[in-house]
Amino acid sequence: MSATATAIGLLGDTPARDYSRKLELFNAFAGRELRAAIASLRLKPGTRVLDAGCGTGEALNWLDDDVSPEGQVVGIDLASAHVAAARRRARPSVPVLLGNLLAAPFPAESFDLIWCVNTINHLRDPLLGVRALASLLRPGGRIALGQSSLLPDMCFSWDARLERLTNEAVRQYYRDRYAVSERDLAAVRSIVGVLRRAGLREIIPRTFVIERVAPLAPEDEAYLGEAIFKDTWGERLRPYMADEDYSSLAQLCDVRHPQFALRRPDFHFLQTFSIAVGRVGP
Ligand SMILES: C[S@@+](CC[C@H](N)C(=O)[O-])C[C@H]1O[C@@H](n2cnc3c(N)ncnc32)[C@H](O)[C@@H]1O
């Protein structure tokens, strides 16, 4: 049976799936902007927070910094490898549960805030997910749905054509790999809509820009070089591009090549990270 046939999620998530390395690279790379997004929530000490789909757990301690010692942060994730990494990383006072957020084992009104980043778009039915999470909030509690853009907004500032072809190839690869249409991937851009449809109020979106120029910090080079150039682009895009374009891309992504994008003085990378915060009725 194919991975997608046995998967719980739209994007292939199962309890056995492990992409912890990619999550760790992303959180090290975007940590500054993710922490700014958490700061924008103005959490008060004493707040009870659930990180739903906590992945490798970086945000658990960031959230705990704002709410401890009186507050409580809890994480939950479907994948055992991610939970294991999160348990290693999180402070002892922060429990991390292995489980499905659609059936999280908490009584109603357990939390004041639910932080849910880059996860709702992995569900087959994001609305069901938000409703399940909202049922765990006290009246007046908030959900913060976070979502980074599916593709960078700008990576090759000097070659818009190659960037467009690369992005199109990535989209086609994902459509084939997960047997989804472009419409199925709409959750990435509809976090406001899904909160509205779930009946949340006072919805406020806010977007942070992850912007990097050369010379890059080691964590930036690690994420872009490994998670994007090698794993997201790399060989798997070859069938989706003309030979000449693929070879130009391969040169830009090759650390040994003089044109290696991450060491070019004109490298200018932009990617957005949005959060939409909504409140459940009193
Ligand atoms: C792209 S990752 C984001 C992880 C983390 N929030 C972050 O920002 O690094 C999506 C996470 O959601 C988890 N996940 C997917 N479906 C889930 C579900 N139904 N219940 C709980 N976790 C789920 C995956 O295992 C994965 O760790």
The ligand as a Gaussian input file, in Angstrom:
#p B3LYP/6-31G(d) Opt

LIG

0 1
 C        4.916000      20.764000       9.580000
 S        4.885000      20.074000      11.158000
 C        4.886000      21.479000      12.225000
 C        5.427000      21.166000      13.585000
 C        5.580000      22.353000      14.531000
 N        4.325000      22.968000      14.846000
 C        6.529000      23.362000      13.953000
 O        6.074000      24.472000      13.642000
 O        7.723000      23.053000      13.810000
 C        3.282000      19.388000      11.361000
 C        3.193000      18.550000      12.624000
 O        1.824000      18.173000      12.834000
 C        1.794000      16.835000      13.263000
 N        0.454000      16.345000      12.973000
 C       -0.103000      16.128000      11.758000
 N       -1.373000      15.707000      11.907000
 C       -1.617000      15.678000      13.243000
 C       -2.742000      15.313000      14.036000
 N       -3.870000      14.895000      13.468000
 N       -2.638000      15.389000      15.377000
 C       -1.495000      15.805000      15.967000
 N       -0.397000      16.157000      15.271000
 C       -0.461000      16.090000      13.930000
 C        2.908000      16.163000      12.502000
 O        3.322000      14.963000      13.110000
 C        3.981000      17.249000      12.554000
 O        4.779000      17.135000      13.693000

